[in-house]
Amino acid sequence: EKLDEAISYYDKCIEINPYFERAHLNIGVCYFAKINLEKSLYHFNTAIKLNPNMYKAHARLGGYYRFISEDDKAVKYFKYSKEKQIKMDMKLSQQYEQRSK
C-alpha cells in the first residue's frame, strides 16, 4: 500500500535526521489516514515541538482533535494555525516588498 511505503520513507528520513519537522508532519498525516491515532498524535506534536511556527502541524492537530470529538481543542489549534499562517503571509509579503524596492 502507498501509505505504508510513504511511512517507510519518512521513517528513514527521521532516522537520518530526527529534527526534520516536515517528515514528522507528513508521517503523522500518513498514520492519521491509517487511523493510527497514537502515532499520528506523537508526530504532529513532535513537528510542533521542533517548529512551533509550523501552522500546518497545528491545523493537522486541530483535525485530529475534531476527529476524536474534542471540539474545544480542535478550535484552539485551528485558530492558532490561522494566526500563524497570517503572520507568515505578512512576513513574506514584507520581504517581497523589500526586495522589489
Backbone as a printed PyTorch tensor [residue, N CA C, xyz], in Angstrom:
tensor([[[  0.8380,  -1.1920,   0.0000],
         [  0.0000,   0.0000,   0.0000],
         [  0.8800,   1.2530,   0.0000]],

        [[  0.3880,   2.3010,  -0.6580],
         [  1.1580,   3.5480,  -0.8010],
         [  1.4470,   4.2040,   0.5480]],

        [[  0.4920,   4.1590,   1.4640],
         [  0.7210,   4.7760,   2.7820],
         [  1.8600,   4.0900,   3.5250]],

        [[  1.8860,   2.7730,   3.4570],
         [  2.9670,   2.0340,   4.1200],
         [  4.3240,   2.3640,   3.5050]],

        [[  4.3370,   2.5270,   2.2010],
         [  5.5770,   2.8930,   1.5120],
         [  6.0270,   4.2940,   1.9400]],

        [[  5.0840,   5.2160,   2.0040],
         [  5.4090,   6.5830,   2.4380],
         [  5.9150,   6.5850,   3.8770]],

        [[  5.2510,   5.8300,   4.7340],
         [  5.6750,   5.7410,   6.1400],
         [  7.1060,   5.2260,   6.2220]],

        [[  7.4170,   4.2350,   5.4120],
         [  8.7710,   3.6810,   5.3970],
         [  9.8010,   4.7460,   5.0050]],

        [[  9.4890,   5.5330,   3.9920],
         [ 10.4080,   6.5940,   3.5640],
         [ 10.5590,   7.6670,   4.6430]],

        [[  9.4370,   8.0830,   5.2390],
         [  9.5250,   9.1060,   6.2830],
         [ 10.2610,   8.5880,   7.5120]],

        [[ 10.0730,   7.3050,   7.8340],
         [ 10.8320,   6.7070,   8.9450],
         [ 12.3330,   6.8080,   8.6860]],

        [[ 12.7270,   6.5450,   7.4490],
         [ 14.1490,   6.6330,   7.0900],
         [ 14.6470,   8.0690,   7.2150]],

        [[ 13.8230,   9.0130,   6.7750],
         [ 14.2010,  10.4320,   6.9050],
         [ 14.4090,  10.7990,   8.3710]],

        [[ 13.4800,  10.3790,   9.2110],
         [ 13.5490,  10.7020,  10.6390],
         [ 14.7340,   9.9990,  11.2970]],

        [[ 15.0300,   8.7950,  10.8250],
         [ 16.1910,   8.0720,  11.3500],
         [ 17.4730,   8.8340,  11.0290]],

        [[ 17.5670,   9.3750,   9.8320],
         [ 18.7360,  10.1510,   9.4160],
         [ 18.7820,  11.4950,  10.1320]],

        [[ 17.6130,  12.1470,  10.2310],
         [ 17.5380,  13.4640,  10.8710],
         [ 16.2780,  13.5530,  11.7290]],

        [[ 16.3930,  13.2530,  13.0170],
         [ 15.2170,  13.2760,  13.8910],
         [ 14.6150,  14.6680,  14.0840]],

        [[ 15.3150,  15.6980,  13.6020],
         [ 14.8340,  17.0830,  13.7470],
         [ 14.1400,  17.5990,  12.4780]],

        [[ 13.8610,  16.7170,  11.5480],
         [ 13.2230,  17.0740,  10.2800],
         [ 11.7100,  17.1630,  10.5060]],

        [[ 11.2600,  18.3870,  10.8340],
         [  9.8600,  18.5720,  11.2510],
         [  8.8600,  18.2240,  10.1550]],

        [[  9.2050,  18.4710,   8.8990],
         [  8.2720,  18.1490,   7.8160],
         [  8.0630,  16.6440,   7.6930]],

        [[  9.1000,  15.8750,   7.9380],
         [  8.9550,  14.4140,   7.9050],
         [  8.0250,  13.9600,   9.0200]],

        [[  8.1540,  14.5740,  10.2010],
         [  7.2540,  14.2310,  11.3010],
         [  5.8090,  14.5850,  10.9530]],

        [[  5.6180,  15.7640,  10.3670],
         [  4.2690,  16.1610,   9.9730],
         [  3.6900,  15.1800,   8.9480]],

        [[  4.4650,  14.8780,   7.9250],
         [  3.9600,  14.0250,   6.8470],
         [  3.7110,  12.5910,   7.2870]],

        [[  4.5740,  12.0620,   8.1470],
         [  4.3320,  10.7040,   8.6230],
         [  3.1020,  10.6990,   9.5510]],

        [[  2.9090,  11.7970,  10.2660],
         [  1.7070,  11.9240,  11.0920],
         [  0.4480,  11.8950,  10.2430]],

        [[  0.4870,  12.5610,   9.0950],
         [ -0.6490,  12.5560,   8.1650],
         [ -0.9120,  11.1310,   7.6680]],

        [[  0.1520,  10.4130,   7.3500],
         [  0.0030,   9.0180,   6.8950],
         [ -0.6220,   8.1510,   7.9830]],

        [[ -0.1200,   8.2790,   9.1930],
         [ -0.6810,   7.4840,  10.2900],
         [ -2.1370,   7.8620,  10.5630]],

        [[ -2.4540,   9.1440,  10.4390],
         [ -3.8340,   9.5670,  10.6400],
         [ -4.7430,   8.9340,   9.5790]],

        [[ -4.2710,   8.8900,   8.3410],
         [ -5.0460,   8.2700,   7.2590],
         [ -5.2800,   6.7860,   7.5220]],

        [[ -4.3520,   6.1620,   8.2240],
         [ -4.4950,   4.7430,   8.5790],
         [ -5.2350,   4.5520,   9.9120]],

        [[ -5.6990,   5.6460,  10.4860],
         [ -6.3980,   5.6770,  11.7860],
         [ -5.5120,   5.1120,  12.8970]],

        [[ -4.2200,   5.3860,  12.8000],
         [ -3.3050,   5.0750,  13.8990],
         [ -3.1420,   6.3870,  14.6710]],

        [[ -4.0900,   6.6300,  15.5620],
         [ -4.1880,   7.9230,  16.2240],
         [ -3.0310,   8.2010,  17.1690]],

        [[ -2.5560,   7.1950,  17.8470],
         [ -1.4570,   7.3860,  18.7940],
         [ -0.1990,   7.8710,  18.0760]],

        [[  0.1400,   7.2210,  16.9830],
         [  1.3490,   7.6160,  16.2440],
         [  1.1580,   8.9540,  15.5420]],

        [[ -0.0410,   9.2070,  15.0190],
         [ -0.2560,  10.4970,  14.3570],
         [ -0.1330,  11.6330,  15.3640]],

        [[ -0.7110,  11.4670,  16.5450],
         [ -0.6150,  12.4920,  17.5900],
         [  0.8390,  12.7410,  17.9780]],

        [[  1.5990,  11.6720,  18.1480],
         [  3.0080,  11.7990,  18.5060],
         [  3.7630,  12.6370,  17.4620]],

        [[  3.5670,  12.3180,  16.1980],
         [  4.3320,  13.0040,  15.1510],
         [  3.8460,  14.4380,  14.9370]],

        [[  2.5570,  14.7030,  15.0680],
         [  2.0800,  16.0880,  14.9750],
         [  2.6900,  16.9240,  16.0960]],

        [[  2.6720,  16.3820,  17.3070],
         [  3.2560,  17.1060,  18.4470],
         [  4.7560,  17.2920,  18.2980]],

        [[  5.4290,  16.2900,  17.7640],
         [  6.8740,  16.3990,  17.5580],
         [  7.1910,  17.4880,  16.5360]],

        [[  6.4260,  17.5450,  15.4630],
         [  6.6330,  18.5900,  14.4500],
         [  6.4760,  19.9690,  15.0800]],

        [[  5.4750,  20.1240,  15.9460],
         [  5.2470,  21.4160,  16.6060],
         [  6.3600,  21.7340,  17.5970]],

        [[  6.8460,  20.7380,  18.3110],
         [  7.9620,  20.9760,  19.2390],
         [  9.2070,  21.4280,  18.4820]],

        [[  9.4330,  20.8380,  17.3150],
         [ 10.6060,  21.1850,  16.5200],
         [ 10.4610,  22.5480,  15.8450]],

        [[  9.2300,  22.8920,  15.4840],
         [  8.9860,  24.1710,  14.8270],
         [  7.6160,  24.6980,  15.2690]],

        [[  7.5820,  25.4530,  16.3570],
         [  6.3040,  25.9540,  16.8830],
         [  5.5390,  26.8430,  15.9010]],

        [[  6.1970,  27.3700,  14.8840],
         [  5.5330,  28.2240,  13.8970],
         [  4.9650,  27.4530,  12.7110]],

        [[  5.0600,  26.1450,  12.7300],
         [  4.5850,  25.3260,  11.6150],
         [  3.0600,  25.2300,  11.6660]],

        [[  2.4020,  26.1700,  10.9720],
         [  0.9480,  26.2660,  11.0820],
         [  0.2350,  25.0390,  10.5270]],

        [[  0.8350,  24.3590,   9.5740],
         [  0.1990,  23.1570,   9.0240],
         [  0.1170,  22.0480,  10.0800]],

        [[  1.1150,  21.9710,  10.9350],
         [  1.0860,  20.9680,  12.0020],
         [ -0.0120,  21.2950,  13.0170]],

        [[ -0.1820,  22.5800,  13.3110],
         [ -1.2550,  22.9870,  14.2230],
         [ -2.6200,  22.6620,  13.6140]],

        [[ -2.7640,  22.8800,  12.3100],
         [ -4.0220,  22.5700,  11.6290],
         [ -4.2950,  21.0680,  11.6600]],

        [[ -3.2720,  20.2790,  11.4380],
         [ -3.4420,  18.8140,  11.4750],
         [ -3.8280,  18.3490,  12.8820]],

        [[ -3.2270,  18.9770,  13.8820],
         [ -3.5800,  18.6360,  15.2550],
         [ -5.0410,  19.0130,  15.5320]],

        [[ -5.4830,  20.1470,  14.9740],
         [ -6.8880,  20.5170,  15.0740],
         [ -7.7870,  19.4640,  14.4450]],

        [[ -7.3780,  18.9570,  13.2970],
         [ -8.1370,  17.8910,  12.6360],
         [ -8.1810,  16.6170,  13.4580]],

        [[ -7.0620,  16.3180,  14.1020],
         [ -7.0050,  15.1460,  14.9930],
         [ -8.0360,  15.2890,  16.1160]],

        [[ -8.0240,  16.4520,  16.7760],
         [ -8.9480,  16.6480,  17.8950],
         [-10.4010,  16.7090,  17.4260]],

        [[-10.6400,  17.2280,  16.2490],
         [-12.0010,  17.2190,  15.7060],
         [-12.4460,  15.7780,  15.4690]],

        [[-11.5430,  14.9480,  14.9590],
         [-11.8510,  13.5500,  14.6710],
         [-12.2520,  12.7950,  15.9390]],

        [[-11.5760,  13.1060,  17.0460],
         [-11.8990,  12.3950,  18.2970],
         [-12.9230,  13.1580,  19.1390]],

        [[-13.5750,  14.1320,  18.5180],
         [-14.6810,  14.8900,  19.1240],
         [-14.2800,  15.7320,  20.3270]],

        [[-13.0540,  16.2040,  20.3340],
         [-12.6270,  17.1690,  21.3460],
         [-12.6380,  18.5420,  20.6920]],

        [[-13.8540,  19.0570,  20.5270],
         [-14.0620,  20.2550,  19.7230],
         [-13.3720,  21.4970,  20.2690]],

        [[-13.3230,  21.6540,  21.5820],
         [-12.6550,  22.8360,  22.1470],
         [-11.1770,  22.8610,  21.7750]],

        [[-10.5240,  21.7140,  21.8790],
         [ -9.1130,  21.6430,  21.4970],
         [ -8.9520,  21.8340,  19.9910]],

        [[ -9.8630,  21.2810,  19.2220],
         [ -9.7950,  21.4350,  17.7640],
         [ -9.8540,  22.9050,  17.3830]],

        [[-10.8050,  23.6240,  17.9480],
         [-10.9600,  25.0460,  17.6410],
         [ -9.7020,  25.8110,  18.0400]],

        [[ -9.1520,  25.4730,  19.2050],
         [ -7.9270,  26.1340,  19.6850],
         [ -6.7950,  25.9810,  18.6660]],

        [[ -6.5780,  24.7670,  18.1850],
         [ -5.4790,  24.5260,  17.2390],
         [ -5.7740,  25.1070,  15.8620]],

        [[ -7.0330,  25.0800,  15.4250],
         [ -7.3720,  25.6990,  14.1430],
         [ -7.1500,  27.2050,  14.1880]],

        [[ -7.5600,  27.8500,  15.2830],
         [ -7.3590,  29.3020,  15.4200],
         [ -5.8740,  29.6310,  15.4560]],

        [[ -5.1300,  28.8670,  16.2230],
         [ -3.6950,  29.1010,  16.3360],
         [ -3.0200,  28.9320,  14.9750]],

        [[ -3.4420,  27.9290,  14.2310],
         [ -2.9010,  27.6880,  12.9010],
         [ -3.1690,  28.8780,  11.9880]],

        [[ -4.3750,  29.3840,  12.0250],
         [ -4.7330,  30.5180,  11.1790],
         [ -3.9170,  31.7550,  11.5460]],

        [[ -3.7410,  31.9930,  12.8430],
         [ -2.9320,  33.1310,  13.2890],
         [ -1.4990,  33.0020,  12.7880]],

        [[ -0.9310,  31.8160,  12.9020],
         [  0.4440,  31.5820,  12.4360],
         [  0.5430,  31.7800,  10.9240]],

        [[ -0.4670,  31.3120,  10.2060],
         [ -0.4550,  31.4540,   8.7540],
         [ -0.5240,  32.9240,   8.3490]],

        [[ -1.3640,  33.6940,   9.0080],
         [ -1.4830,  35.1200,   8.7020],
         [ -0.1560,  35.8350,   8.9670]],

        [[  0.4730,  35.5360,  10.1040],
         [  1.7640,  36.1560,  10.4230],
         [  2.8150,  35.7870,   9.3770]],

        [[  2.8150,  34.5210,   8.9500],
         [  3.7760,  34.0670,   7.9480],
         [  3.5260,  34.7750,   6.6190]],

        [[  2.2630,  34.9000,   6.2260],
         [  1.9290,  35.5870,   4.9780],
         [  2.3560,  37.0500,   5.0270]],

        [[  2.1400,  37.7100,   6.1640],
         [  2.5440,  39.1090,   6.3110],
         [  4.0570,  39.2480,   6.2070]],

        [[  4.7650,  38.3490,   6.8370],
         [  6.2260,  38.3840,   6.8060],
         [  6.7410,  38.1860,   5.3810]],

        [[  6.1640,  37.2380,   4.6680],
         [  6.5770,  37.0020,   3.2840],
         [  6.2570,  38.2020,   2.4010]],

        [[  5.1260,  38.8100,   2.6490],
         [  4.7330,  39.9970,   1.8900],
         [  5.7110,  41.1460,   2.1170]],

        [[  6.1170,  41.3390,   3.3580],
         [  7.0870,  42.3900,   3.6870],
         [  8.4320,  42.1140,   3.0200]],

        [[  8.8580,  40.8660,   3.0320],
         [ 10.1210,  40.5090,   2.3930],
         [ 10.0600,  40.7600,   0.8890]],

        [[  8.9290,  40.4440,   0.2960],
         [  8.7610,  40.6650,  -1.1410],
         [  8.8250,  42.1520,  -1.4550]],

        [[  8.1500,  42.9630,  -0.6430],
         [  8.1560,  44.4140,  -0.8560],
         [  9.5680,  44.9840,  -0.7360]],

        [[ 10.3380,  44.4930,   0.2380],
         [ 11.7040,  44.9880,   0.4180],
         [ 12.5780,  44.6290,  -0.7720]],

        [[ 12.3830,  43.4660,  -1.3280],
         [ 13.2040,  43.0210,  -2.4710],
         [ 12.8520,  43.7880,  -3.7420]],

        [[ 11.6110,  44.2190,  -3.8490],
         [ 11.1940,  44.8870,  -5.0840],
         [ 11.5400,  46.3750,  -5.1010]],

        [[ 12.1080,  46.8830,  -4.0070],
         [ 12.4890,  48.3020,  -3.9480],
         [ 13.8160,  48.5390,  -4.6290]]])
